[in-house]
């Protein structure tokens, strides 16, 4: 089985959801024209890191965004890993990844588990309490958001439960580009899984972002990588590579978690 993936490495209009919905729709149409099976958006793509205004511009229970993505998925018959958005709830605001299948069904909502204090997330967002596992086309996948990739035990918890693709959505700053690339390659190798990672391009009032969205195979080989500017990055996942890596180096059989 193979999937063609499209990563939307877009610039985000700071604190302007209406503009970002329009931009996202245009990018998804480009992914459809590229014959993608699955498209993934960046982190907080509706608002950017306009954290102080999330009570004003966040999406109540993610209703608008879920409806928006459902309509695009059904219209184009494409799976959409909807990056993440600021979801307003009675408990507070969460940084939430939304996955919709090609028939317009809500497959998963994942709330970012690890909040990044360096960008003040802990002052404005609530930490998640759920896992990122979901299934598309009978393939077990997992979703993670930006800072999550610095916690290898979190990815391993998902790959140990069968995840063959690790989707990562991010707004990763340019000064730590080397960390982004190294961490993603490491997560692919140690989990013997595909890593599909989309970062945003451009800048906001406080940050310049790294771009360099990446698709990495289970051996740690880069399938495709973007530059710093906005672009649609595509690549093909061949699931025989996952089974090959896991059979040749049986990491999951040789684990001894009772000692960890």
Order of alpha helices (4+ residues) and beta strands (2+ residues): beta-alpha-beta-alpha-beta-alpha-beta-beta-beta-alpha-beta-beta-alpha-beta-alpha-beta-beta-beta-beta-alpha-alpha
